[in-house]
Amino acid sequence: MDRREFVKMIGIGGVLAGMGALLGSGCAREPEPEAEAPPVAGEAPAPESAETVATCPRCGAENKVEQRGTEITCWKCGHKWTPEKPA
């Protein structure tokens, strides 16, 4: 083995060892639990069912709507429309 092959082998080994260390350290950690903010005193938490869902007229995807009557953009196809206000 000449010097050039030796340097090449050491370089490739170092790169692979570094990649292994980076990948291994990321996989070994447990995900941190998401902390929820405590509710503000005197304020009732919003119910989960309060979200309104509108169906896109172009592709049929369900989109979350904060207020009826405001223009929204479909997350799937990018179509913009204004959902009808409930009667």
C-alpha positions as CSV (number, residue, x, y, z in Angstrom):
1,M,0.0,0.0,0.0
2,D,1.5,3.3,-1.0
3,R,1.1,6.6,0.8
4,R,-1.8,7.9,-1.4
5,E,-3.9,4.9,-0.8
6,F,-3.3,5.0,2.9
7,V,-4.3,8.7,3.1
8,K,-7.4,8.0,1.0
9,M,-8.4,5.1,3.3
10,I,-7.9,7.2,6.5
11,G,-9.9,10.0,5.0
12,I,-12.9,7.8,4.0
13,G,-12.8,6.1,7.4
14,G,-12.9,9.4,9.2
15,V,-15.8,10.7,7.2
16,L,-17.8,7.5,7.8
17,A,-17.0,7.5,11.5
18,G,-18.1,11.1,11.8
19,M,-21.4,10.4,9.9
20,G,-22.0,7.4,12.1
21,A,-21.5,9.5,15.3
22,L,-23.9,12.2,14.1
23,L,-26.6,9.7,13.0
24,G,-26.2,7.6,16.1
25,S,-26.5,10.5,18.5
26,G,-29.7,11.8,16.9
27,C,-31.3,8.4,17.1
28,A,-30.3,7.6,20.7
29,R,-32.2,10.6,22.1
30,E,-35.8,10.3,23.2
31,P,-38.1,13.0,21.9
32,E,-38.9,15.7,24.3
33,P,-42.5,15.8,25.4
34,E,-44.4,18.9,24.2
35,A,-45.4,21.1,27.1
36,E,-48.9,22.7,27.1
37,A,-49.3,26.3,28.3
38,P,-51.4,26.5,31.4
39,P,-54.8,28.2,30.9
40,V,-55.1,31.8,31.9
41,A,-57.0,32.5,35.1
42,G,-60.6,33.4,34.4
43,E,-60.5,32.1,30.9
44,A,-62.2,28.8,29.8
45,P,-60.2,26.7,27.4
46,A,-61.5,26.6,23.9
47,P,-63.2,23.3,23.0
48,E,-61.6,21.2,20.4
49,S,-64.8,20.9,18.4
50,A,-65.0,24.6,17.9
51,E,-62.9,24.3,14.7
52,T,-64.8,24.6,11.5
53,V,-63.9,22.5,8.5
54,A,-64.6,23.6,4.9
55,T,-64.3,21.3,2.0
56,C,-62.4,22.6,-1.0
57,P,-64.6,22.9,-4.1
58,R,-61.8,22.0,-6.4
59,C,-60.1,19.0,-4.8
60,G,-62.3,18.0,-1.9
61,A,-59.6,18.4,0.8
62,E,-60.8,19.4,4.3
63,N,-59.4,22.8,5.4
64,K,-59.6,24.3,8.9
65,V,-61.5,27.6,9.0
66,E,-61.1,30.2,11.7
67,Q,-64.0,32.5,10.6
68,R,-66.6,31.9,8.0
69,G,-66.8,34.6,5.4
70,T,-63.1,35.1,5.1
71,E,-61.1,33.9,2.1
72,I,-59.0,30.8,2.7
73,T,-56.5,28.9,0.6
74,C,-56.6,25.1,0.3
75,W,-53.5,23.4,1.8
76,K,-53.6,20.8,-0.9
77,C,-54.2,22.5,-4.3
78,G,-53.8,26.2,-3.5
79,H,-57.3,27.1,-4.6
80,K,-58.6,30.3,-3.0
81,W,-62.3,30.7,-2.1
82,T,-64.6,32.1,0.6
83,P,-66.7,29.5,2.5
84,E,-70.4,30.4,2.8
85,K,-71.7,31.7,6.1
86,P,-74.0,29.3,8.0
87,A,-77.7,30.2,7.8
